[in-house]
């Protein structure tokens, strides 16, 4: 017959203490995880990426308001398109840790209190390849021309920052100063990248780039170009 091995009282106590220690440690880990503080959201005043997204949201809201105030046969379709764009911008705000729904217009008046860190990433695609641009021609007049009246090669929208409209499709721009068909060259002076795009629609700013065009000139993780040169080239 086989012998049944029994544990002495001391071994039983030791095993019981070990089991309680393991269980207590697991409960502590679970409690620590469940009580973890969620990351704080950033405002447009704290992050260049958040400022760019807030400006894009504000520009689209302004466009919708203008369309509602002065409707035409295409206003309903335009408003529906911009409402979808606003929802996409809000998703990018959430992914970037920004305050969802924060809106800003005329971004020159609301600059971040400190520059964004180089590693600060925003939701969306990484910087796409774009042709290396030469410096803007010095012969181009420095004064700001009045929208569509500007001559070809003239700098326009002086002092304006550039952000994205949030619209998809091939590289293009929208503007409240230039008619459809106008060609604009936008140069980001922070990385010397440029893109030449055609105005295809109306917006609430001098120039907004759609997603594809903005990717050609953006710095990684940023949704705002503070130092830009915009030229009318056609």
Order of alpha helices (4+ residues) and beta strands (2+ residues): alpha-alpha-alpha-beta-beta-beta-beta-beta-beta-alpha-beta-beta
